[in-house]
C-alpha cells in the first residue's frame, strides 16, 4: 500500500498535465471561435459589397433608358491632343473643337436629310456582346 504522502506526490505530478490539457482545450475553443467570428465578418462584408455593387449597377445613370438629347455623330483627330467632334442637339449639328484645355464651338448647321435621327440611333453594343463577337472572329479566322 502506498502512503498518503505518495498519493499526494502522484497527484501533484498529474495536476500540471490536467491543467495543461484544460488550457489546450480552452485555447482550441477560443481559436475556433475567433476563426468562426472572422469568417462571419468576412461573409457580412462581402454580402454588403455585393449588394452595393448590384444596387449601383441597377441605378447607373447611363443604363436608365434613352441616350438623352445630345448624341455624338462623329469625330476626327486633327493632332495629338486635338479633335473635331460633330454633336447632334435637338435636330442641329454642332461642330466642336476639343483641345487639351478647351472646348470651342466652331459651327452650327441643320441636320442633313440623309442622316438618322436620335430615335433611329441604336444603343452602343454591350461589352459582353462585343467580346463574344471578337472571340468568334478570332476563332474562325
C-alpha positions as CSV (number, residue, x, y, z in Angstrom):
1,X,0.0,0.0,0.0
2,X,1.0,3.4,-0.6
3,X,1.2,6.1,1.9
4,X,-0.9,9.3,1.8
5,X,2.3,11.2,1.0
6,X,2.9,9.0,-2.1
7,X,-0.7,9.7,-3.3
8,X,-0.2,13.4,-2.8
9,X,3.1,13.3,-4.7
10,X,1.4,11.4,-7.6
11,X,-1.4,13.8,-7.7
12,X,0.9,16.8,-7.8
13,X,2.7,15.2,-10.8
14,X,-0.6,14.6,-12.6
15,X,-2.2,18.0,-11.9
16,X,0.1,20.0,-14.3
17,X,-0.9,17.6,-17.1
18,X,-4.6,18.1,-16.3
19,X,-4.2,21.9,-16.1
20,X,-2.2,21.9,-19.4
21,X,-4.9,19.8,-21.1
22,X,-7.6,22.2,-19.9
23,X,-5.6,25.2,-21.2
24,X,-5.2,23.5,-24.6
25,X,-8.9,22.7,-24.8
26,X,-9.8,26.3,-23.9
27,X,-7.3,27.7,-26.4
28,X,-8.6,25.4,-29.1
29,X,-12.2,26.5,-28.4
30,X,-11.2,30.2,-28.4
31,X,-9.2,29.8,-31.6
32,X,-12.1,28.1,-33.4
33,X,-14.5,30.8,-32.1
34,X,-12.2,33.5,-33.3
35,X,-11.9,31.9,-36.7
36,X,-15.7,31.5,-37.0
37,X,-16.2,35.1,-36.0
38,X,-13.7,36.3,-38.6
39,X,-15.4,34.2,-41.3
40,X,-18.8,35.5,-40.4
41,X,-17.5,39.1,-40.5
42,X,-15.9,38.4,-43.9
43,X,-19.2,37.0,-45.2
44,X,-21.1,40.1,-44.0
45,X,-18.6,42.4,-45.7
46,X,-18.7,40.5,-49.0
47,X,-22.6,40.4,-48.9
48,X,-22.6,44.2,-48.3
49,X,-20.2,44.8,-51.1
50,X,-22.2,42.6,-53.5
51,X,-25.4,44.3,-52.5
52,X,-23.9,47.8,-53.1
53,X,-22.5,46.8,-56.5
54,X,-25.8,45.3,-57.5
55,X,-27.6,48.5,-56.5
56,X,-25.1,50.7,-58.2
57,X,-25.5,48.6,-61.4
58,X,-29.3,48.9,-61.2
59,X,-29.3,52.6,-60.7
60,X,-26.4,53.6,-63.1
61,X,-27.3,56.8,-64.9
62,X,-26.1,55.5,-68.3
63,X,-28.4,52.5,-68.1
64,X,-31.7,54.2,-67.4
65,X,-33.0,54.3,-71.0
66,X,-32.6,56.6,-73.9
67,X,-29.4,58.4,-74.8
68,X,-30.7,61.8,-74.0
69,X,-30.8,64.9,-76.1
70,X,-27.1,65.0,-77.1
71,X,-25.6,62.4,-79.4
72,X,-22.0,62.3,-80.8
73,X,-22.4,61.9,-84.5
74,X,-18.7,61.6,-85.3
75,X,-15.2,62.9,-84.7
76,X,-11.8,63.0,-86.2
77,X,-8.3,63.5,-84.6
78,X,-6.5,66.6,-86.1
79,X,-3.5,66.4,-83.8
80,X,-2.1,64.5,-80.9
81,X,-4.4,66.3,-78.4
82,X,-6.9,68.0,-80.7
83,X,-10.0,66.7,-82.4
84,X,-13.1,67.9,-84.2
85,X,-16.4,66.4,-83.0
86,X,-19.9,66.7,-84.5
87,X,-22.6,66.6,-81.9
88,X,-26.4,66.5,-82.6
89,X,-28.5,68.5,-80.3
90,X,-32.2,68.9,-81.0
91,X,-32.0,68.5,-84.7
92,X,-29.0,70.7,-85.1
93,X,-25.5,69.6,-85.7
94,X,-22.8,71.4,-83.8
95,X,-19.1,71.2,-84.8
96,X,-16.9,71.5,-81.7
97,X,-13.1,71.7,-81.5
98,X,-11.7,69.9,-78.5
99,X,-8.2,70.5,-77.3
100,X,-6.3,69.7,-74.1
101,X,-7.5,72.6,-72.1
102,X,-10.5,73.9,-74.0
103,X,-13.7,73.2,-76.0
104,X,-14.7,75.6,-78.7
105,X,-17.9,76.0,-80.7
106,X,-16.9,76.2,-84.4
107,X,-20.1,75.9,-86.5
108,X,-23.8,75.1,-86.3
109,X,-25.8,73.6,-89.1
110,X,-29.1,71.9,-89.7
111,X,-29.1,68.1,-89.6
112,X,-28.7,66.7,-93.2
113,X,-31.7,64.9,-94.7
114,X,-30.0,61.6,-95.2
115,X,-28.8,61.4,-91.6
116,X,-30.7,59.3,-89.0
117,X,-32.5,60.8,-86.0
118,X,-31.9,60.3,-82.4
119,X,-34.8,57.8,-82.3
120,X,-33.2,55.8,-85.1
121,X,-29.9,55.6,-83.3
122,X,-29.2,52.1,-81.9
123,X,-27.6,52.0,-78.5
124,X,-24.0,51.0,-78.4
125,X,-23.3,47.3,-78.1
126,X,-22.7,45.9,-74.7
127,X,-19.2,44.8,-73.7
128,X,-20.1,41.1,-73.4
129,X,-21.6,41.2,-77.0
130,X,-18.5,42.8,-78.4
131,X,-16.2,40.4,-76.6
132,X,-18.1,37.4,-77.8
133,X,-18.1,38.8,-81.4
134,X,-14.3,39.4,-81.2
135,X,-13.7,35.9,-79.9
136,X,-15.9,34.3,-82.6
137,X,-14.0,36.2,-85.3
138,X,-10.7,35.2,-83.7
139,X,-11.7,31.5,-83.5
140,X,-13.0,31.4,-87.1
141,X,-10.2,33.3,-88.8
